[in-house]
Amino acid sequence: MSEGRVAVVGAGSWGTALANLLAKKGVETLLWAYEPAVAEGINREHRNPIYLTGIALDARLCATTDVAEAVREARAAVSVSPSHVVRRVMAQAAPHLHHDTLVVSASKGTQTIC
């Protein structure tokens, strides 16, 4: 397992902001994006073209659309997907998490339970 890499799972405005702060602090950070255009924008232009259009992102921040790639070998995984999709997204990520990976929930939102 990598000593320093952190996976941020969810590239909305909140997830992108958290990932950018980690990257600015020198933490190797890989951001998982559901939308291919978001990952491409972050990797090519250092901008999130959908959720944080006016913010320049740290050049060290990288993104992927492959959740397994994002969490594999990460020392920590920060779940920042909207609350209504956390279960589905983290179920996809779970088989690829190392048993020692710290999982932190920073997800937000409300969900109606019927």
Backbone as a printed PyTorch tensor [residue, N CA C, xyz], in Angstrom:
tensor([[[  0.8460,  -1.1810,   0.0000],
         [  0.0000,   0.0000,   0.0000],
         [  0.8850,   1.2360,   0.0000]],

        [[  0.4910,   2.2320,  -0.7620],
         [  1.2330,   3.4840,  -0.8540],
         [  1.2590,   4.1900,   0.4870]],

        [[  2.3970,   4.7940,   0.8190],
         [  2.5130,   5.5130,   2.0760],
         [  1.7420,   6.8140,   2.0880]],

        [[  1.6010,   7.4530,   0.9220],
         [  1.0600,   8.7850,   0.9740],
         [ -0.2020,   9.0620,   0.1900]],

        [[ -0.6200,   8.1840,  -0.7010],
         [ -1.7270,   8.5440,  -1.5840],
         [ -3.0700,   8.4820,  -0.8830]],

        [[ -3.8990,   9.4740,  -1.2030],
         [ -5.2700,   9.5330,  -0.7030],
         [ -6.2050,   9.5180,  -1.9060]],

        [[ -7.2630,   8.7390,  -1.8230],
         [ -8.3020,   8.7150,  -2.8480],
         [ -9.4700,   9.5610,  -2.3500]],

        [[ -9.9490,  10.4320,  -3.1990],
         [-11.1720,  11.1760,  -2.9070],
         [-12.2130,  10.6580,  -3.8900]],

        [[-13.2800,  10.0770,  -3.3480],
         [-14.2910,   9.4080,  -4.1610],
         [-15.5000,  10.3310,  -4.2860]],

        [[-15.5320,  11.0630,  -5.3840],
         [-16.6110,  12.0050,  -5.6500],
         [-16.0400,  13.3500,  -6.0550]],

        [[-16.2810,  13.7500,  -7.2990],
         [-15.6480,  14.9590,  -7.8430],
         [-16.6410,  16.0870,  -8.0970]],

        [[-17.6520,  16.1750,  -7.2250],
         [-18.5050,  17.3510,  -7.2640],
         [-17.7230,  18.5330,  -6.7030]],

        [[-18.4020,  19.6180,  -6.4210],
         [-17.6930,  20.8000,  -5.9190],
         [-17.0220,  20.5290,  -4.5700]],

        [[-17.7000,  19.8400,  -3.6650],
         [-17.1500,  19.5530,  -2.3390],
         [-15.9620,  18.5890,  -2.4350]],

        [[-16.1060,  17.5080,  -3.1760],
         [-15.0170,  16.5480,  -3.3270],
         [-13.8120,  17.1450,  -4.0310]],

        [[-14.0630,  17.9350,  -5.0590],
         [-12.9680,  18.5840,  -5.7780],
         [-12.2360,  19.5600,  -4.8690]],

        [[-12.9810,  20.3130,  -4.0750],
         [-12.3530,  21.2650,  -3.1460],
         [-11.4900,  20.5350,  -2.1210]],

        [[-11.9940,  19.4410,  -1.5530],
         [-11.2010,  18.6670,  -0.5880],
         [ -9.9520,  18.0740,  -1.2360]],

        [[-10.1170,  17.4930,  -2.4160],
         [ -8.9760,  16.9010,  -3.1220],
         [ -7.9450,  17.9670,  -3.4590]],

        [[ -8.3900,  19.1300,  -3.8690],
         [ -7.4740,  20.2180,  -4.2040],
         [ -6.6900,  20.6760,  -2.9740]],

        [[ -7.3500,  20.7710,  -1.8240],
         [ -6.6480,  21.1450,  -0.5840],
         [ -5.5750,  20.1200,  -0.2330]],

        [[ -5.9020,  18.8440,  -0.3670],
         [ -4.9040,  17.7970,  -0.0940],
         [ -3.7200,  17.9220,  -1.0440]],

        [[ -4.0000,  18.1050,  -2.3330],
         [ -2.9230,  18.2320,  -3.3220],
         [ -2.0600,  19.4560,  -3.0340]],

        [[ -2.6860,  20.5710,  -2.6680],
         [ -1.9250,  21.7890,  -2.3460],
         [ -1.0060,  21.5800,  -1.1470]],

        [[ -1.3900,  20.6870,  -0.2450],
         [ -0.5700,  20.3850,   0.9230],
         [  0.5150,  19.3580,   0.6070]],

        [[  0.5810,  18.9270,  -0.6450],
         [  1.6190,  17.9910,  -1.0530],
         [  1.2580,  16.5350,  -0.8870]],

        [[  0.0090,  16.2550,  -0.5790],
         [ -0.4420,  14.8680,  -0.4460],
         [ -0.7880,  14.3420,  -1.8370]],

        [[ -0.2100,  13.2230,  -2.2090],
         [ -0.5570,  12.6100,  -3.4890],
         [ -2.0360,  12.2340,  -3.4480]],

        [[ -2.8080,  12.7970,  -4.3550],
         [ -4.2580,  12.6560,  -4.3120],
         [ -4.7860,  12.2300,  -5.6720]],

        [[ -5.6510,  11.2180,  -5.6570],
         [ -6.3190,  10.7740,  -6.8750],
         [ -7.8190,  10.9190,  -6.6520]],

        [[ -8.4580,  11.6880,  -7.5030],
         [ -9.8720,  12.0200,  -7.3890],
         [-10.6840,  11.1610,  -8.3490]],

        [[-11.7160,  10.4730,  -7.8390],
         [-12.6010,   9.6950,  -8.6960],
         [-13.7690,  10.5600,  -9.1320]],

        [[-13.9890,  10.5960, -10.4470],
         [-15.0900,  11.3560, -11.0280],
         [-16.0240,  10.4170, -11.7710]],

        [[-17.2970,  10.5780, -11.5810],
         [-18.2920,   9.8040, -12.3230],
         [-18.3220,  10.2420, -13.7850]],

        [[-18.2290,  11.5450, -14.0110],
         [-18.3180,  12.0930, -15.3530],
         [-16.9480,  12.1250, -16.0200]],

        [[-16.7930,  11.5000, -17.1950],
         [-15.5130,  11.5390, -17.9060],
         [-15.0290,  12.9570, -18.1930]],

        [[-15.9340,  13.8730, -18.4890],
         [-15.5330,  15.2570, -18.7790],
         [-14.8770,  15.9180, -17.5830]],

        [[-15.3080,  15.5500, -16.3830],
         [-14.7020,  16.1160, -15.1700],
         [-13.2740,  15.6000, -15.0250]],

        [[-13.0830,  14.2990, -15.1540],
         [-11.7290,  13.7370, -15.0370],
         [-10.8060,  14.3180, -16.1010]],

        [[-11.2870,  14.4120, -17.3160],
         [-10.4730,  14.9640, -18.4040],
         [-10.1140,  16.4260, -18.1480]],

        [[-11.0740,  17.2080, -17.6980],
         [-10.8130,  18.6200, -17.4090],
         [ -9.7920,  18.8140, -16.3080]],

        [[ -9.8820,  17.9900, -15.2780],
         [ -8.9300,  18.0840, -14.1690],
         [ -7.5390,  17.6850, -14.6400]],

        [[ -7.4390,  16.6090, -15.3980],
         [ -6.1300,  16.1280, -15.8460],
         [ -5.4890,  17.0140, -16.9140]],

        [[ -6.2980,  17.5850, -17.7980],
         [ -5.7440,  18.3780, -18.9110],
         [ -5.6020,  19.8580, -18.5960]],

        [[ -6.6190,  20.4160, -17.9450],
         [ -6.6610,  21.8700, -17.7610],
         [ -6.5930,  22.3040, -16.3020]],

        [[ -6.5350,  21.3420, -15.3930],
         [ -6.5130,  21.6200, -13.9480],
         [ -7.7270,  22.4340, -13.5300]],

        [[ -8.8760,  22.0440, -14.0810],
         [-10.1610,  22.6730, -13.7510],
         [-11.2430,  21.6040, -13.7680]],

        [[-12.2290,  21.7780, -12.9070],
         [-13.4050,  20.9270, -12.9430],
         [-14.4330,  21.6700, -13.8010]],

        [[-14.6660,  21.2160, -15.0410],
         [-15.4750,  21.9710, -15.9880],
         [-16.9690,  21.9990, -15.6820]],

        [[-17.4190,  21.2100, -14.7220],
         [-18.8480,  21.1700, -14.4050],
         [-19.1480,  21.7860, -13.0440]],

        [[-18.3540,  21.4850, -12.0260],
         [-18.7250,  21.8530, -10.6620],
         [-17.9420,  23.0280, -10.0690]],

        [[-16.7250,  23.2600, -10.4980],
         [-15.9320,  24.3940,  -9.9900],
         [-15.2800,  25.0920, -11.1730]],

        [[-16.0680,  25.6180, -12.0470],
         [-15.5760,  26.1290, -13.3230],
         [-14.5810,  27.2750, -13.1860]],

        [[-14.7050,  28.0980, -12.1900],
         [-13.8480,  29.2700, -12.0840],
         [-12.6150,  29.0840, -11.2190]],

        [[-12.3620,  27.8850, -10.7520],
         [-11.2620,  27.6430,  -9.8190],
         [-10.1390,  26.8690, -10.5050]],

        [[ -8.9250,  27.4240, -10.4560],
         [ -7.7460,  26.6960, -10.9510],
         [ -7.3350,  25.6880,  -9.8870]],

        [[ -7.1430,  24.4540, -10.2970],
         [ -6.7850,  23.3800,  -9.3690],
         [ -5.2840,  23.1440,  -9.3770]],

        [[ -4.7920,  22.6150,  -8.2810],
         [ -3.3820,  22.3010,  -8.1550],
         [ -2.9670,  21.3400,  -9.2720]],

        [[ -1.8490,  21.6070,  -9.9000],
         [ -1.3700,  20.7980, -11.0190],
         [ -1.0580,  19.3610, -10.6100]],

        [[ -0.8400,  19.1200,  -9.3240],
         [ -0.5300,  17.7680,  -8.8520],
         [ -1.7680,  16.9030,  -8.6740]],

        [[ -2.9500,  17.5040,  -8.7220],
         [ -4.1880,  16.7460,  -8.5560],
         [ -4.4850,  15.9660,  -9.8410]],

        [[ -4.7150,  14.6780,  -9.6920],
         [ -5.0520,  13.8120, -10.8260],
         [ -6.4310,  13.2210, -10.6020]],

        [[ -7.0990,  12.8660, -11.7020],
         [ -8.4440,  12.3020, -11.6200],
         [ -8.5510,  11.0640, -12.4890]],

        [[ -9.5240,  10.2280, -12.1450],
         [ -9.8060,   9.0120, -12.8840],
         [-11.3060,   8.7490, -12.8560]],

        [[-11.7950,   7.9960, -13.8260],
         [-13.1900,   7.5620, -13.7990],
         [-13.3050,   6.1100, -13.3390]],

        [[-12.1960,   5.5220, -12.9610],
         [-12.1580,   4.1260, -12.5140],
         [-12.0530,   4.1060, -10.9870]],

        [[-13.1540,   3.7740, -10.3080],
         [-13.1570,   3.8060,  -8.8500],
         [-12.1590,   2.8100,  -8.2600]],

        [[-11.9670,   1.6720,  -8.9150],
         [-10.9900,   0.6920,  -8.4310],
         [ -9.5860,   1.2770,  -8.4640]],

        [[ -9.2460,   1.9390,  -9.5570],
         [ -7.9390,   2.5940,  -9.6580],
         [ -7.7740,   3.6520,  -8.5790]],

        [[ -8.8360,   4.3980,  -8.3260],
         [ -8.7610,   5.4790,  -7.3430],
         [ -8.4220,   4.9670,  -5.9500]],

        [[ -9.0660,   3.8980,  -5.5240],
         [ -8.8920,   3.4520,  -4.1350],
         [ -7.7990,   2.4090,  -3.9500]],

        [[ -7.4320,   1.7220,  -5.0210],
         [ -6.4130,   0.6760,  -4.9080],
         [ -5.1060,   1.2920,  -4.4200]],

        [[ -4.5490,   0.7240,  -3.4010],
         [ -3.2670,   1.1530,  -2.8370],
         [ -3.3110,   2.5070,  -2.1270]],

        [[ -4.4970,   3.0570,  -1.9020],
         [ -4.5970,   4.3200,  -1.1680],
         [ -4.5120,   4.0470,   0.3260]],

        [[ -3.8500,   4.9390,   1.0490],
         [ -3.7860,   4.7870,   2.5110],
         [ -5.0570,   5.2910,   3.1640]],

        [[ -5.7710,   6.1860,   2.4570],
         [ -7.0480,   6.6960,   2.9490],
         [ -7.9590,   6.9250,   1.7580]],

        [[ -9.2440,   6.6950,   1.9780],
         [-10.2580,   6.9580,   0.9570],
         [-11.3080,   7.8570,   1.5910]],

        [[-11.5310,   9.0010,   0.9650],
         [-12.5110,   9.9610,   1.4620],
         [-13.7470,   9.8630,   0.5700]],

        [[-14.8530,   9.4280,   1.1480],
         [-16.1080,   9.2880,   0.4110],
         [-16.8230,  10.6320,   0.4060]],

        [[-16.9700,  11.2000,  -0.7940],
         [-17.5950,  12.5150,  -0.9150],
         [-18.7250,  12.4800,  -1.9520]],

        [[-19.1630,  11.3040,  -2.3100],
         [-20.3040,  11.1930,  -3.2230],
         [-21.5530,  11.6950,  -2.5050]],

        [[-22.5290,  12.1780,  -3.2490],
         [-23.7820,  12.5850,  -2.6090],
         [-24.3920,  11.4220,  -1.8260]],

        [[-25.0560,  11.7230,  -0.7340],
         [-25.5480,  10.6800,   0.1650],
         [-26.4330,   9.6430,  -0.5230]],

        [[-27.1840,  10.0330,  -1.5360],
         [-28.0910,   9.0750,  -2.1750],
         [-27.3780,   8.0440,  -3.0490]],

        [[-26.0890,   8.2140,  -3.3250],
         [-25.3500,   7.2180,  -4.1140],
         [-24.1570,   6.6240,  -3.3710]],

        [[-23.9580,   7.0010,  -2.1100],
         [-22.8010,   6.5020,  -1.3530],
         [-22.7790,   4.9870,  -1.3030]],

        [[-23.8890,   4.3710,  -0.9900],
         [-23.9170,   2.9070,  -0.8680],
         [-23.4780,   2.2440,  -2.1690]],

        [[-24.0180,   2.7000,  -3.2960],
         [-23.6770,   2.1000,  -4.5990],
         [-22.2080,   2.3290,  -4.9470]],

        [[-21.7330,   3.5500,  -4.7780],
         [-20.3520,   3.8800,  -5.1510],
         [-19.3520,   3.1520,  -4.2590]],

        [[-19.5830,   3.1790,  -2.9580],
         [-18.6290,   2.5350,  -2.0560],
         [-18.7050,   1.0100,  -2.1430]],

        [[-19.8450,   0.4600,  -2.5540],
         [-19.9230,  -0.9860,  -2.7990],
         [-19.0320,  -1.3660,  -3.9760]],

        [[-18.9320,  -0.4840,  -4.9670],
         [-18.0380,  -0.7220,  -6.1000],
         [-16.5800,  -0.5760,  -5.6770]],

        [[-16.3190,   0.3320,  -4.7620],
         [-14.9470,   0.5800,  -4.3090],
         [-14.4530,  -0.4740,  -3.3250]],

        [[-15.3470,  -0.9920,  -2.4940],
         [-14.9720,  -1.8640,  -1.3800],
         [-14.0620,  -3.0340,  -1.7360]],

        [[-14.3140,  -3.7760,  -2.8120],
         [-13.4450,  -4.9120,  -3.1110],
         [-11.9960,  -4.5170,  -3.4270]],

        [[-11.7740,  -3.2550,  -3.7060],
         [-10.4520,  -2.7900,  -4.1120],
         [ -9.7010,  -2.0580,  -2.9970]],

        [[-10.3560,  -1.9060,  -1.8450],
         [ -9.7170,  -1.2480,  -0.7020],
         [ -8.7950,  -2.2220,   0.0100]],

        [[ -7.6350,  -1.7670,   0.3840],
         [ -6.7220,  -2.5560,   1.2120],
         [ -7.3400,  -2.6700,   2.6030]],

        [[ -7.0920,  -3.7560,   3.2990],
         [ -7.7240,  -3.9400,   4.6140],
         [ -7.2940,  -2.8790,   5.6340]],

        [[ -6.1760,  -2.2040,   5.4050],
         [ -5.7150,  -1.1610,   6.3210],
         [ -6.1080,   0.2500,   5.8830]],

        [[ -6.8180,   0.3860,   4.7850],
         [ -7.1830,   1.7080,   4.2860],
         [ -8.1760,   2.3810,   5.2340]],

        [[ -7.8660,   3.5970,   5.6130],
         [ -8.7680,   4.4070,   6.4210],
         [ -9.8430,   4.9670,   5.4990]],

        [[-11.1100,   4.7520,   5.8410],
         [-12.2190,   5.2780,   5.0440],
         [-12.8910,   6.3790,   5.8550]],

        [[-12.9880,   7.5460,   5.2470],
         [-13.5680,   8.7120,   5.8990],
         [-14.7840,   9.1520,   5.0970]],

        [[-15.8910,   9.4080,   5.7720],
         [-17.0850,   9.8890,   5.0850],
         [-17.1810,  11.3940,   5.2280]],

        [[-17.2110,  12.0650,   4.0800],
         [-17.4360,  13.5200,   4.0330],
         [-18.6300,  13.8000,   3.1370]],

        [[-19.4410,  12.7670,   2.9110],
         [-20.6150,  12.9030,   2.0520],
         [-21.6510,  13.7840,   2.7320]],

        [[-22.4480,  14.4290,   1.8950],
         [-23.4990,  15.2890,   2.4430],
         [-24.7540,  15.1310,   1.6020]],

        [[-25.8280,  15.6200,   2.1230],
         [-27.0940,  15.5390,   1.4220],
         [-28.1270,  14.8560,   2.2860]],

        [[-29.3280,  14.8080,   1.7670],
         [-30.4060,  14.1440,   2.4770],
         [-30.9840,  13.0640,   1.5860]],

        [[-31.5580,  12.0850,   2.2280],
         [-32.1460,  10.9820,   1.4840],
         [-33.4640,  10.6290,   2.1460]],

        [[-34.4920,  10.5240,   1.3630],
         [-35.7900,  10.1360,   1.8700],
         [-35.8570,   8.6190,   1.9400]],

        [[-36.2430,   8.1170,   3.0880],
         [-36.3920,   6.6730,   3.2690],
         [-37.8780,   6.3920,   3.3950]],

        [[-38.4010,   5.5740,   2.4980],
         [-39.8390,   5.2650,   2.4990],
         [-40.0790,   3.9050,   3.0910]]])
